[in-house]
Amino acid sequence: MKLTPFFLLFVLFAACGGDAELAWDSANDKRPPFAPQYAFAVKETEYPKGYKMAYTDEGTGDTAIVFIHGLGGYLKHWEAVADSLKGSFRCIAVDLPGYGKSSRAEFKANDFMDFYADAVLHLINALQLKTVVLAGHSMGGQIAMVAALKAPDKIAALVLAAPAGFETFSATEGYAMKSFATADFFAKQGEAEIRKSFEANFFQMPPQAEQLIQERLAMRNSYGFEAYCQTVANGVKGMLDHPVREQLPNIRQKTLVLFGANDMLIPNRLMHKDLTTQQVAEEGTKALPNARLVMIPEAGHLLTFEKPQAVAAEIRQFLKPQ
């Protein structure tokens, strides 16, 4: 299911780019819904009005961790981490609007980072959560930071796993990336390209990633696939149009920053060839007033799926009462 994140789109598949828009006739779309296999029972809330947002809710405790997936992802990317932590915390993993088992739709928003942050805050309010930790991976990390800035009184702490937003892009770089990362671009990815994009996410691709690949392949024949592709393109645009790097000093919550030591997607290896993952991670962490950085060895960009036990152990230590 994981698509190549926006950091490497320009590198891997630039020749496939285009600016065509996909047409989707929702009223006459008879294809079956996307049906990924989840480890936990799925619940639903309404966001936005008239659309369901899927989530899982396991464990108990005074502290609730809300897990937010990244671009092209779904809550399965956090499942093993949540499973490891549910004995100590309430673990809630979301499918953002348009992803996973949430409603497919042609969502309209002026700012998709705000749109997704509002979706997360809506769920927090709907479940009447009191002590909330937002844990976001990649695009989900940027969403978590936006949510923390929008509603600082509702968020007690942050866990940012390979977050988007630490690395910055010029207007020219952003324009190039948005020009290639269109709905049509994602829709045309064949199996070989999809497999390459998965491989780029890992230091050593785990066997269980094959299920992610098979679900991503099956999605091409599911209800609203065109809308899903547009959702992913909107995410790329949203991240670039809502930079957070200059706002990091305003994030006062205690923050755990996690990066895979072998992340090949941050930084962008074409546009920022002189940067390293360590540099991006350290500079972003230093800009946060109350943050600590941990580099996970032998882990790539999708570290929450590749090294879930190591990620869970760091979160458990981070949230341990002092």
Helices and strands as residue ranges (DSSP letters): H 9-12, G 14-16, G 26-28, E 43-46, E 52-58, E 63-68, G 75-78, H 79-85, E 90-94, H 112-126, E 131-137, H 139-150, G 152-154, E 157-161, H 171-180, H 183-187, H 191-199, H 209-219, H 225-241, G 245-250, E 254-260, H 277-287, E 291-296, H 303-306, H 308-319
